[in-house]
């Protein structure tokens, strides 16, 4: 199987990147089941990248139906070292307006019962997650946005809710009182699993509207949100393309060593089946 170092996960409104050339469609099976869709491996700015539609082409999967483990594990099988993720969000702050792009550096989890670890079944690991986004990749994405002429705000907190319904007004006001910046339904699990897989991860949070706390919320139409989503998806693609063009071959961060001191279980007590299942993630440490 062809190995690629750069992965792209497209969210609502970003189901493909037209600039990808020399395309190959690859279906990958994982020990955790099937990913959201087949991967499109192609060339972007002279570099091979793997693209995955998070919700499947045609937007078939709800946030709570996503097989996050399969998506990230498949990226690891492909050899991916960096993931650029795009996701539609609502704004929880007046100064973060529709059509803005936020590059969050923190997450807060309000989901219920989603699996967000590869570990268990006889192997325990505790990764550091104080800084859930790769700082080096974040800086590169921010610089790429500047070069692409797209306004992006660096830093902020993405609150990940369960969905698929949006917040009540009471919830929205609560999240604002906590100082949250944007709200979405998908990226927390991706970030955790990417860290366990020792993959750098960054989210481009595409603001489509203010959450229901805002006085203008009742005047927001589906057409308006879709229009904002389309425009923001174009901007996100510009940033992603510019980022890919500027990425070096080597990484200058600690993401590739996230498991170095995280595996707690006595190596002699790890079941062989678990070793085999997680081979591409933990093999170098066992």
C-alpha positions in Angstrom: 0.0 0.0 0.0 1.3 3.5 -0.9 2.5 5.4 2.1 1.7 9.1 2.5 2.6 11.5 5.3 -0.2 14.1 5.1 -3.8 13.4 5.9 -6.8 15.7 5.4 -10.2 15.1 7.0 -13.0 17.1 5.5 -16.1 17.9 7.5 -19.5 19.4 6.6 -19.2 21.2 3.2 -15.7 19.9 2.5 -16.2 16.5 0.8 -13.2 16.7 -1.6 -10.4 18.9 -2.8 -10.6 19.6 -6.5 -6.9 20.4 -6.8 -5.9 16.8 -6.0 -4.4 15.2 -9.1 -3.1 11.6 -9.8 -5.9 10.3 -7.7 -6.3 6.7 -6.4 -9.2 5.5 -4.3 -8.2 3.2 -1.5 -10.5 1.1 0.8 -8.9 0.3 4.1 -10.0 -2.3 6.7 -8.9 -1.8 10.3 -9.1 -3.9 13.5 -11.8 -1.3 14.6 -14.0 -1.7 11.5 -14.4 0.4 8.4 -13.6 4.2 8.2 -16.2 6.7 7.2 -15.4 6.2 3.5 -12.6 5.1 1.2 -9.6 7.4 1.1 -8.7 9.5 -1.9 -4.9 9.5 -2.3 -3.6 12.1 -4.6 -1.0 14.8 -5.3 -1.3 18.3 -3.9 1.4 20.8 -4.4 3.8 18.0 -5.4 3.1 16.0 -2.3 1.1 12.9 -1.8 -1.8 13.3 0.6 -4.7 11.1 1.8 -8.2 12.7 2.0 -11.1 11.3 4.0 -14.7 12.7 4.1 -15.5 12.5 7.8 -19.2 12.0 7.3 -18.8 9.9 4.2 -19.5 11.3 0.7 -23.1 12.4 0.6 -22.9 13.2 4.4 -24.3 9.9 5.5 -23.0 9.6 9.1 -24.1 11.6 12.2 -21.3 12.7 14.6 -22.2 10.0 17.1 -22.1 7.4 14.3 -18.5 8.2 13.3 -16.0 5.4 13.7 -13.2 7.7 14.9 -10.8 4.9 15.8 -11.1 3.4 12.3 -10.6 6.8 10.7 -7.4 7.5 12.6 -6.1 4.0 12.6 -6.5 3.9 8.8 -4.5 7.1 8.6 -1.7 5.4 10.6 -1.7 2.4 8.3 -1.2 4.8 5.4 1.8 6.3 7.1 0.3 9.7 7.9 2.2 11.8 10.3 0.2 15.0 10.1 -3.6 15.5 9.9 -5.3 18.7 8.8 -8.9 18.6 9.8 -11.8 21.0 8.8 -15.0 21.2 10.7 -18.1 23.5 10.7 -18.8 25.2 14.1 -21.0 27.7 15.7 -19.6 30.8 17.5 -20.0 31.4 21.2 -18.4 34.9 21.1 -19.5 38.1 19.4 -16.0 38.8 18.1 -15.9 35.4 16.3 -18.2 36.0 13.4 -19.8 33.9 10.7 -17.2 33.2 7.9 -14.3 33.5 10.4 -11.9 30.6 10.8 -10.6 29.7 14.2 -7.6 27.5 14.8 -8.3 26.1 18.3 -5.6 25.0 20.6 -7.9 23.6 23.3 -10.9 21.2 23.5 -13.6 20.6 26.1 -15.5 17.3 25.9 -19.3 17.3 26.3 -20.0 14.1 24.5 -21.4 11.0 26.1 -20.1 7.5 25.7 -17.9 8.0 22.6 -14.8 5.8 22.5 -11.8 8.0 22.2 -8.9 5.6 22.9 -7.2 2.7 21.1 -6.2 1.2 24.4 -7.8 -1.4 26.8 -8.0 -5.1 26.5 -4.9 -5.6 28.6 -2.9 -2.6 27.5 -3.1 0.7 29.4 -1.7 4.0 28.2 -2.0 7.5 29.5 -0.9 10.1 26.9 -0.2 13.7 27.7 -3.1 15.8 26.4 -2.6 19.2 28.1 -1.9 20.7 24.7 -4.1 18.7 22.4 -3.1 20.4 19.2 0.4 20.2 17.7 1.9 23.6 18.3 4.3 23.4 15.4 1.6 22.4 12.9 -0.7 25.0 14.3 1.9 27.7 13.6 2.4 26.5 10.1 -1.4 26.5 9.4 -1.7 30.0 10.8 1.2 31.2 8.6 -0.4 29.4 5.6 -3.7 31.3 6.2 -1.8 34.6 6.1 -0.1 33.7 2.9 -3.4 32.6 1.4 -5.0 35.9 2.3 -7.5 34.2 4.6 -8.2 35.7 8.0 -7.8 33.1 10.7 -7.6 33.4 14.5 -5.0 31.4 16.3 -6.0 29.8 19.6 -9.2 29.2 21.4 -11.3 26.5 22.8 -13.6 24.1 20.8 -16.4 22.7 22.9 -17.4 19.3 21.5 -21.0 18.4 22.1 -22.9 15.2 21.4 -25.5 16.3 18.9 -27.1 15.7 16.5 -29.4 18.4 17.8 -27.9 21.8 18.5 -27.7 23.4 21.9 -30.6 24.7 24.0 -30.3 28.4 24.8 -29.5 27.4 28.4 -26.6 25.3 27.3 -25.4 27.9 24.9 -25.3 30.6 27.7 -23.6 28.1 30.0 -20.8 27.4 27.5 -20.4 31.2 27.0 -20.0 31.6 30.8 -17.2 29.0 30.7 -15.3 31.1 28.2 -15.7 28.7 25.3 -15.1 30.1 21.8 -16.8 27.7 19.3 -19.0 24.6 19.4 -19.0 21.6 17.2 -19.6 17.8 17.3 -16.6 15.9 16.0 -13.0 17.1 16.7 -12.3 16.1 20.3 -12.2 12.3 19.6 -10.0 12.9 16.5 -7.5 14.9 18.5 -7.2 12.3 21.3 -6.8 9.4 18.9 -4.3 11.2 16.7 -2.2 11.9 19.8 -2.3 8.2 20.8 -1.3 7.4 17.2 1.6 9.9 17.4 0.1 11.9 14.6 0.2 15.7 14.6 -3.3 17.2 14.5 -4.8 20.6 13.8 -8.4 21.7 13.3 -9.7 24.5 11.1 -13.0 25.4 12.7 -15.2 27.0 10.1 -17.7 29.4 11.7 -21.1 29.2 9.9 -23.2 31.1 12.4 -23.6 32.3 16.0 -24.9 29.6 18.3 -28.5 30.1 19.6 -27.4 32.5 22.4 -27.1 35.3 19.9 -30.1 37.7 19.3 -29.8 37.3 15.6 -30.1 33.5 15.8 -33.8 33.4 14.9 -33.2 35.2 11.7 -30.6 32.7 10.5 -31.8 30.5 7.6 -30.6 27.2 6.3 -29.7 29.0 3.0 -27.5 31.4 4.9 -25.7 28.7 6.8 -25.1 26.7 3.7 -23.8 29.8 1.9 -21.4 30.5 4.7 -20.3 26.9 4.7 -19.5 26.9 1.0 -17.5 30.1 1.3 -15.7 28.9 4.4 -14.9 25.6 2.7 -13.2 27.4 -0.1 -11.1 29.4 2.4 -10.3 26.2 4.3 -9.1 24.6 1.0 -6.9 27.6 0.3 -5.3 27.3 3.8 -4.8 23.5 3.5 -3.2 23.8 0.0 -0.8 26.5 1.3 0.0 24.5 4.4 0.8 21.4 2.3 3.0 23.4 0.0 5.1 24.6 2.9 5.4 21.4 5.0 8.9 20.1 5.5 9.6 16.4 5.4 10.6 16.1 9.0 8.6 17.1 12.1 9.9 19.5 14.8 7.6 18.5 17.6 7.1 15.8 20.2 3.9 14.3 18.7 5.9 11.4 17.2 6.9 10.4 20.7 3.6 10.7 22.5 3.6 7.0 23.7 7.3 6.9 24.7 6.4 7.1 28.4 2.7 6.5 28.2 2.5 2.7 28.1 1.9 1.6 31.7 1.3 -2.1 31.4 4.1 -4.6 32.1 5.1 -5.7 28.7 5.1 -9.4 29.7 1.4 -9.1 30.6 0.1 -7.6 27.4 -2.1 -10.1 25.5 -0.7 -11.2 22.1 -4.0 -10.4 20.4 -3.8 -6.8 21.7 -0.2 -6.5 20.6 -1.2 -7.6 17.1 -4.3 -5.4 17.0 -2.3 -2.2 17.9 0.9 -3.2 16.1 1.1 -0.2 13.8 0.7 2.2 16.8 2.7 0.5 19.6 4.9 -1.9 17.7 8.1 0.2 18.0 7.7 0.2 21.8 7.2 -3.5 22.2 
